């Protein structure tokens, strides 16, 4: 009987979400839109604005290079191996991108950092991506805010980052708008070599799997940077939360949106319900944990168990990747390998690091899709182990 009641509760939650889900739509471009600032909505949506402002409490930055020493070697050849601080969320995006310690040449680095740049791309097209960084900085008024998800409409959800619409095509309409809002920025992307435009490495939901993304980069022979000691042409994965959550093996993607777990429903003093824009982990919200209790009586323990396992393997494999990088660098310096032999090891290194990085930079630490996380780590370790067997120093 208990199992039947739990199943009924879960089904009720699923039906409620599906009935209320709004289909994703994209904004019109070339309209000369001017961003309405978050503060200008404060009188209309006082509770929502107050909850948005609460994100200012998230002030701390974790130095990932200190936390994970192996990335000083693994990311060698790009500035992430020296300056890689944890993101503090939407409220500090402009401050973080301008004080990161990594030089920025072009305005494309403002993508997902400010609505002012999002609107500029929508008004002017891909040429905006090539504006000098400092020139764009002079036009920036605020960090990620209302326009990014609502396009000056108030409470309607609209995709304003059109590269997501381009990648999804007709499938965008089948995507929950609440998930699409988060997917605009929580994605794997690259800067197109010619236009410097933010581009997603797939053109359909089916092509979002890490295997397909790697194949995409292989076909175009793309690399974000080259390791100066090993000659490995590396791909730097960027926070692929959307691809992970929506990917094969995900348990919740067809049932719940990102907002269901990260934007709790709150009640003001007048008893009115609103959606909190204080973005939190589900583990930090009693109401969200309570809504999950039918299937996860101990949500915190369940999630932390997944994360601990993923973290342990990620660190172990990352350390092994550091060993591979150093040994390959020694092999290159030794001059006793043919270029063909070195290229075989380099290719294994490139692919192994891609699968490892896909997990390392994904912010849920396995919680969004533990099956895909395990699959990527398995592939990374197998590739790294194979590469290590080819090195005989």
PyMOL commands that set and color helices and strands:
alter all, ss='L'
color gray80, all
select helices_A, chain A and resi 2-20+38-41+46-57+64-67+71-74+79-81+90-98+107-110+115-124+126-130+133-137+146-150+162-174+177-183+206-208+210-219+241-245+258-262+282-284+286-292+299-334+339-360+370-389
alter helices_A, ss='H'
color red, helices_A
select strands_A, chain A and resi 190-191+198-199+225-226+233-234+265-267+273-275
alter strands_A, ss='S'
color yellow, strands_A
deselect
rebuild
show_as cartoon
